[in-house]
Amino acid sequence: MSDVATLYGCGAHSASGVYSPTMLRQLLLAGVVTSTLIVTACGGDDGGAAGGEETNVEIGPAAEGIEGVMAIRVPDNTHTESPVDYGLSPPAGGVHNPVWLNCGFYDKASPAEHLVHDLEHGAVWLAYSPDLPAADINVIHNLARTSPRIVATPYPDLADGVAVVATAWARQLTLDSVADPRIEKFLDQYTDGDQAPEAGTTCLESPLGTPIP
């Protein structure tokens, strides 16, 4: 994989995450790289996102050093009102609905397209198994209470044995216990992390969702 491919998030990642389309255009205008180089680096058989592909691709351990956190190649962050096949469940970014889900704790699932918008804003999504014991669900609820930048929802499609998946834009950690201390490390590292294209933007004040206090 070339340095150009690494810079552009095509099958690799940088320490700061995946570059947004706006940043790419700015780099092109500045003459840093040519469009020919980008096509060459991203259009091969290495899982690149040429052609507006929507699929999330796991590209290896994240550079920040928390054990088990995977870096995810996110091809796009534009808006759509159509369903999206992310290729990763739960998704870690990509094309998403223009309306985000208000951050907070929920006991009912919500479409991923809305939650991906929260990730773009720098929120962390805790997708928990609806089959967890009540005490474990309460642990997730209490974590969501610690920050207005956390959104927690049940996620029926988790693999057997998975308790919760913590997801930020382009980063994901799968855990088999809500007591795993890495969940709080993930929240500390990636809430409003540099890898989120619109980190710091509100994930409240939306017409969608009334979280449980």
Secondary structure, DSSP 8 states (H G I E B T S, - for coil): --HHHHHTTSSS-BTTB---HHHHHHHHHTTSS-HHHHHHHHSSSSS--TTT----EEEEE-TT--TT-EEEE-----B-SS----SSSS--SSSB-SS---SEE-SS---HHHHHHHHHTT-EEEEE-TTS-HHHHHHHHHHHHT-TTEEEEE-TT--TT--EEEEETTEEEEES-TT-THHHHHHHHHTT-TTSTTTT--S-S-SS---B-
